[in-house]
């Protein structure tokens, strides 16, 4: 048997520690009741049930496939179900080079998603155009759609993508339920010509 | 009868005159530089009489220093039966980049001429649908011309010091 970390240092089986439970939101509890803010409950529910929409165009998409698969297992974070219809999804994951000709398609996919929606830009190309500093490539998807979290790397490792997902979860959890109708958000949308 | 490069050159010189055609032979492929108004006549002759029925490639090259003939339109054609290849180059000025279309002769020229128009701005007279094919339609310039830098000029966050512009 080849000595690797797993058979030299046996990991003690401890189900109570290895199963991650969502923390209870702050609130008042008594006998038979628990009172908290609606936004906390909604945030908790949304955070742990993200449906990602993968928009994978190049090598970052390959890293995303590794992230999805059993070794890194995005399902551990409540994103078991990838939707391939924008109507069903909450999180648009843009992975890869977006050419200028692709930009209207990306924007349409974003518009087809229902609020609330978040955008994760994975990799140098999606975030800034990357090495493709050229006439045909969109220099960052934030020129056409608003982005919540950028993951750096060329391509980023699956750990990086998972870190991005955790950052998105953090945003989702702490977001006010009325944020999407706030003047700041409306102004942001108007900057992108989204009504 | 398999036609050789030398015979082909002789035939073309007899037909069009040796003074207007320049022949070069950088490899085993005969290459001819002709005035741009002769492009269709030469292609038609080769198509009809010498069985050059296949258009391998059609593209352009920009030579900014070649005043009066900045754009070279290059046709690569083949006689697939005899395995003879031929390259025709016509030069046109960048101010008036009008060249006759070869779409009547080769259907494949339709796509290639649109691409050449897209990247070099060569106006192919008589092309049925001469519009951009690979770049976004809003693009206002011809990106493969040498006066346009490769980089996207619209962005402001990459400065000269860091990115060697």
Interface residues (C-beta under 8 A of the other chain):
Chain A: X100 X101 X128 X129 X133 X134 X135 X136 X137 X139
Chain B: X134 X135 X136 X139 X143 X148 X150 X151 X152 X154 X155 X157 X158 X163
